[in-house]
Amino acid sequence: MEKRLEGKNVIITGARKGIGRASVELFAKNGANIWACAKKFDTKFEMEMYHLAEQYKVWIKPVYFDLADENAISTALYNIIKEKEPIDILINNAAVSYGTMLGMMPISKIRQLFDVNFFAQLQMIQIIAKAMIKNKQGAIINLASVSGMEVYIGNLAYGASKAAVIYATKQLSKEYAPYGIRINAVAPGVVHTDMDQTRTEEQMREVLERTALKRGAQPEEIAKAILFLASEEASYITGSILVVDGGRIDF
Ligand SMILES: NC(=O)c1ccc[n+]([C@@H]2O[C@H](COP(=O)([O-])OP(=O)(O)OC[C@H]3O[C@@H](n4cnc5c(N)ncnc54)[C@H](OP(=O)(O)O)[C@@H]3O)[C@@H](O)[C@H]2O)c1
């Protein structure tokens, strides 16, 4: 099998489960070395990363920090930079999803969600892009969502955070293009992960009714889109939002 990222070094947040975990496996399979970021130390995760690295003959280093903690992000990333390995790719994948009507949600909770879903992504880009500039190349992929493009009642906090990610992706792609850094986003629809459990049965039925393929995605199907944007095959793509939603039907 052709390895599309042979020898590339990648940072992936939210690597312990869901889309992030599927991306670790696909990237390792394609020859990439990985800093696999998770919120807290986890023995099972450590073992899984060890076995994947053995299986695909790459290195995978678990890194633990809370994306809600600005200092923790800086410390973790500067420790990675100190390793003096080139950083080729950053996958800003981790996020949280919760929310309800504005009238029922304290502003402090919305701020907390933005800290993880938006400000942490910006901080990751700010620090890692500086390291990428030295090598005059890099690819950054942010996880957005179709929720950032469409209005769902009761989804203000999450939807607005993903709309912000979409705007930042487009804007920052222009800011960093002169340094050879491409910045794109993947915007999934329904993906069967723990996050998708936050939808009620009725919300799920409604979303699938409007999905042309009549099913949600497996996390691996989103990982494939992330891999594409990270790879040389996407060398002329920057500032794009790749929608991976099974086809949206507008009634
Ligand atoms: N699932 C969907 O239907 C869907 C649809 C559209 C977009 N997306 C987007 O796709 C991305 C991945 O989502 P997913 O479905 O894979 O979700 P998931 O299974 O819930 O995984 C979320 C990941 O984010 C990490 N995370 C959350 N808060 C964190 C924090 N404070 N510090 C560090 N890590 C934190 C978690 O880390 P730990 O495991 O270490 O706690 C977890 O690995 C997200 O950006 C999400 O918004 C998902």
The ligand as an ORCA input file, in Angstrom:
! r2SCAN-3c Opt
* xyz 0 1
  N     -19.846     13.449     15.864
  C     -20.454     14.313     15.105
  O     -21.643     14.110     14.756
  C     -19.750     15.543     14.606
  C     -20.384     16.314     13.609
  C     -19.756     17.454     13.137
  C     -18.520     17.832     13.624
  N     -17.917     17.069     14.590
  C     -16.615     17.552     15.092
  O     -15.630     16.545     14.961
  C     -14.658     16.679     15.998
  C     -14.463     15.358     16.736
  O     -15.702     15.009     17.321
  P     -16.084     13.511     17.732
  O     -17.422     13.243     17.147
  O     -14.964     12.589     17.461
  O     -16.297     13.738     19.303
  P     -15.968     12.822     20.579
  O     -16.025     11.389     20.244
  O     -16.862     13.371     21.640
  O     -14.458     13.207     20.893
  C     -14.124     14.507     21.278
  C     -12.645     14.550     21.643
  O     -12.354     15.877     22.076
  C     -11.540     15.807     23.212
  N     -11.757     16.927     24.122
  C     -12.931     17.481     24.518
  N     -12.713     18.440     25.443
  C     -11.374     18.504     25.612
  C     -10.543     19.304     26.433
  N     -11.025     20.239     27.266
  N      -9.202     19.089     26.385
  C      -8.676     18.154     25.564
  N      -9.414     17.369     24.765
  C     -10.757     17.544     24.793
  C     -11.932     14.528     23.929
  O     -10.786     14.161     24.669
  P     -10.733     13.019     25.789
  O     -11.251     11.802     25.124
  O      -9.295     12.936     26.116
  O     -11.622     13.502     26.901
  C     -12.287     13.601     22.770
  O     -11.197     12.809     22.397
  C     -15.155     17.822     16.899
  O     -14.533     19.013     16.533
  C     -16.632     17.893     16.570
  O     -17.183     19.159     16.843
  C     -18.487     15.947     15.087
*
